[in-house]
């Protein structure tokens, strides 16, 4: 499968079914700005961030749980 086909298949997966989200997808999904998500995920003990080299991914389920347990950001 070529890179183009792989990217096409990845973008066709509904956001609510993805295991990990980009910061931009997490922002769109939650309504929280990208800057705030980056700020929250910079902490070493952040439960919902997954680093793939320099790329920051957001673990969707853990992100949802984190937001559910917060009063304010």
HELIX and SHEET records of a PDB file:
HELIX    1   1 UNK A    3  UNK A   11  1                                   9    
HELIX    2   2 UNK A   15  UNK A   17  5                                   3    
HELIX    3   3 UNK A   23  UNK A   30  1                                   8    
HELIX    4   4 UNK A   34  UNK A   41  1                                   8    
HELIX    5   5 UNK A   60  UNK A   68  1                                   9    
SHEET    1   A 3 UNK A  20  UNK A  22  0                                        
SHEET    2   A 3 UNK A  55  UNK A  59 -1                                        
SHEET    3   A 3 UNK A  49  UNK A  52 -1                                        
END                                                                             
